[in-house]
Amino acid sequence: KKEEDLMMPLVGKMTQTGHPMKKYMQEELLATIIDDPRFESWVKYANEVLERYSDGMPRVRVFDHALWAVATDEQWATWNEWIKDTLSEDVYNEIQAVIAET
């Protein structure tokens, strides 16, 4: 099975039963890496690789949408610039359109 086939139902169940998923992401996962001086490089590298090797899947969109979903406004302003600097214009615009609809 694919990762999303396993993870999405579990995340859905956790959310439905009142688990604060955004808080978990912010306080348990992101808190361990966002102050690392390599975080910017990691975000840019992830975007570059996910765009290049998409295999027809919305991998980079899903990744960036997840970052946006857990970011503060201040964090997103910074991270969004890194993403814009890294992605092709078409893919970046697609991601922005999805975020605007959310």
C-alpha positions in Angstrom: 0.0 0.0 0.0 1.0 3.6 -0.5 1.8 5.8 2.5 -1.3 8.0 1.9 -3.5 4.9 1.9 -2.3 4.1 5.4 -1.8 7.6 6.9 -4.8 9.5 5.7 -7.4 7.3 7.4 -5.4 7.4 10.6 -5.0 11.1 10.5 -8.7 11.5 9.8 -9.6 9.3 12.8 -7.3 11.3 15.0 -8.8 14.6 13.9 -12.4 13.3 14.3 -11.7 12.1 17.8 -10.4 15.6 18.9 -6.7 15.2 18.6 -5.2 18.7 18.0 -3.2 17.7 14.9 -1.9 21.3 14.1 -0.7 21.6 17.7 1.1 18.3 17.5 2.8 19.3 14.3 3.8 22.7 15.6 5.0 21.6 19.0 6.3 18.1 18.4 7.6 18.0 14.9 8.3 21.5 13.6 9.7 22.7 16.9 12.6 20.2 16.5 13.7 21.6 13.1 12.5 25.2 12.4 15.4 26.8 14.3 18.0 24.6 12.7 20.1 26.8 10.3 19.6 24.1 7.6 15.8 24.3 7.7 15.7 26.8 4.7 17.9 24.5 2.7 15.8 21.5 3.6 12.5 23.2 2.5 14.1 24.3 -0.8 15.7 20.9 -1.5 12.4 19.1 -0.7 10.5 21.4 -3.1 13.1 20.9 -5.8 13.1 17.1 -5.5 9.3 16.8 -5.2 8.7 19.0 -8.2 11.3 17.2 -10.3 10.2 13.7 -9.4 6.4 14.2 -9.2 5.6 11.2 -11.4 2.2 12.8 -12.0 1.4 13.1 -8.3 0.9 16.4 -6.5 3.8 15.7 -4.2 5.2 19.2 -3.9 1.7 20.7 -3.6 0.8 18.3 -0.7 4.1 19.1 1.0 3.8 22.9 0.7 0.1 22.8 1.6 1.0 20.9 4.8 3.7 23.5 5.6 1.2 26.3 5.1 -1.4 24.5 7.3 0.9 24.3 10.3 2.7 27.6 9.9 2.1 30.8 11.7 1.5 33.8 9.4 5.0 35.0 10.1 6.5 31.6 9.3 4.5 31.2 6.1 5.6 34.6 4.9 9.2 33.4 5.1 8.7 29.9 3.9 6.6 31.0 1.0 9.5 33.1 -0.3 11.8 30.1 -0.2 9.2 28.1 -2.1 8.7 30.8 -4.6 12.5 31.0 -5.2 12.7 27.3 -5.7 9.7 26.2 -7.8 8.8 26.8 -11.4 6.3 29.6 -11.8 3.5 27.3 -12.9 3.8 25.0 -10.0 4.2 27.8 -7.5 1.0 29.5 -8.9 -0.9 26.2 -8.6 0.1 25.9 -5.0 -0.9 29.4 -4.3 -4.3 28.8 -5.9 -4.9 25.7 -3.7 -4.0 27.7 -0.6 -6.2 30.6 -1.6 -9.2 28.1 -1.8 -8.5 26.7 1.6 
